[in-house]
Amino acid sequence: MLLPYRRQFVVVSRHYLDELGVPADLPDWPATGHDLVAAYASPPWLRLCAMRLRAPLATWFATAA
């Protein structure tokens, strides 16, 4: 999956998305082509971003194991 980060891009795995609270098995991912840069502002992009913003607080901060 390709995610935007500031003026760069990040390639991430399914596990990373799960940790962010945006599961990789959602139907919106294929609709974006697994590329949130190219899909910017599309309806699936908006739904995925909204899901991230509503994710549990624990997904927003890294914790030491």
N, C-alpha and C positions, 0 to 999 in steps of 0.2 A: 504494500500500500504506500502511496506517495502522499505525504502531508506537507503543507506549507509551514515554515517556521521563519518568521520575520522576512528577510530577503533571501532565504535559503530554502532547501527542501530536505525532507528526512524520509528515508525508506524504512518502514517498520514492519514487524511481523504481526500476525494475528494475536499473539500473546500480549504484545504491547497495547494493542487496541482494547483487549479485554481488561487490562489493568487500568486503562483510562476511563472505563465505564461505557465504552462504545463497542459492543461485541462485533467481531468480524463476520459473524454469520447473519447479520441483518440484511434484508433484501435491498436496502439502499446502497450498499457497497457495490454490487455489480452494476447498479444503475449509474454510478459515478465512474465506472471503469477502474475502480480502485485507485483513483487519482483525484484527490481533493483540490489540486491546483487547477486542472483542466475543467473540473466540474464547479468551479467557484460560482456561488450565488444561485445554483440550480435548486429546484425543490428538494432533491435528495440531499444535497450539500447542507441546505438549511435545516433539514430534519436531523442530520447527524450532528451538526454543530449545536443544535438545541439540546440534543441528548447529552452531549458532553457538558454543557452548561448546567444541566440538571443532575449530573452524576453525583454520587455521594461525596461528601467533603473529604473522606479518606483518600479518594483517587486524585486529589489535587496536590498532595504533598508527599514527597518521598519520605520513607521511614527507614531507619537503620534496622537491619535484621539482627 
